[in-house]
Amino acid sequence: MDHRVTLRPLTHDNLRAVIHLSDTLTESQNRCVATNIVSVAQAYVSDTAWVRVVYLGDEIIGFVMLDLHEPDVPEEDRPAVGLWRFMIGRPWQGKGYGRQVLDQLVAHFASRGIRSMYTSVVREEADGPYDFYMKYGFLDTGKKCDDEEILRFPFAGEPRDVPPPLPVAALTPHVALITVWVEDMDAMQRFYRDVLGLVVKEDHGGYMEFENGQVRFALCKREIMRGRSTAFDLPGQGQRFELAFRCEDPEDVDEA
């Protein structure tokens, strides 16, 4: 199963599934966020709404809507966007997909000169998203709007007047996988599994992947890749590693 999320436009084909996602939320969560049908209606009459459907592979799992015009923020935070609505269906919560969505939003808007993202949350509800946003890095401004806490996420760096060096649509600037290339697989897996206590997620003999939150972590025998690149024919000097980044489609790899 594909464990990456993608953000795609709202269409006639996926509208019904998006609307029914609200039915999967708990009663407490439904008090924290408007239903998706209400959000879609508000987007329809708004000139500044930016709407995307969250997919896991080809499965619809969430909905996100931003306000591209967020004027009531301090001058140093402008231009800013507002995270107007964001939900992940109940069956897919707690698996890191919400964080992946935020990663993509930050990458997308930071590359376009946006300096910060604001949102407001209900803090009193047991299933409210306050802790989720705070763990991600949002800051509590100490202000309220309609009894909701106002949170702020500052983007790193200054606004850029030029396009990003790599197309945002092709490459998501978030490390998705760290692979350590090894010669002695048995010794390495004993260290990571038995000494450090990492839980094995997949074991294919020459390739072993561990449970590691949002960034996949794996060991792979160097001989598996020999012949694919001259880099793997070089003698090992320490334990070399590889960083992998997600692309939207295989065709985007060469472009990125």
C-alpha positions, 0 to 999 in steps of 0.5 A: 500500500502507498503510504504517501499522501497527495493533494488533488483538486476537488472535482465532481468525481470526488465530491460525494466521497469528500462530503461523506468523510465527515460521517467518520468523525467522532461527536467531539471532532464534529464540534471542532470542525464544520462538515465538509459540505459546509466547507465546500459551500463556503469555498464556492462563494469565496474568492480566496479559498484554496481547496484540496482533497487528501488522497492516500494512493487512490483512496480519499482520506481527508479535506483541506481548505485555506484562505489565501487572504489573511489580512488581520495578522502582524505586518512581519507575518505578511503575506499569510494564509489561513488554514480554514478547514482541515480534517482527516477521516477517522479510520486514517487518523493517528498514522502520520498522514495529517503531518504529511499534509502540513508538510506539503502545505508548508513547502507549497506556500513557503516557496511562493513567498508566504511567511506564515500560516494561521489557524484557530482551534477549539481547545476544550474538546477531548478530540480537538486538534490543539495538541496535534498543531502544537506538536507540529510546531504551531505557536499559541498566540494567546489570542482568541476568535469566537472562543477558538485559540488562534495559532500561528506557524512561521515559515522559515526564511524570507519570502522568495521572489523567484521560483523554487529550484525544484518544482513543488509539484514534482518534489516534496522537500521532506525526507521520506526515507533514510537507507543505510547501505551495509555489508554485514546485514546480520550485525547491522540488524542486530544493532538497530533491532536488538540494541536500539530496540527499533521495531521491524516493519519489513524484512526481505533478507537483504532489505529491512525497514523499521517503524520510525514515524514519518521518516522511513528508516531501512537497511539494505545490502550494498550488493543488491544495488551493484550494477545500477550505479557505479556509486554502489561498486565503490568500496565501503568507507563507513556506512554510507546512506541514502536520502529519498524524497517523494515525487508525485509521479514516477515521471517527475523523478527526472524533472526533479 
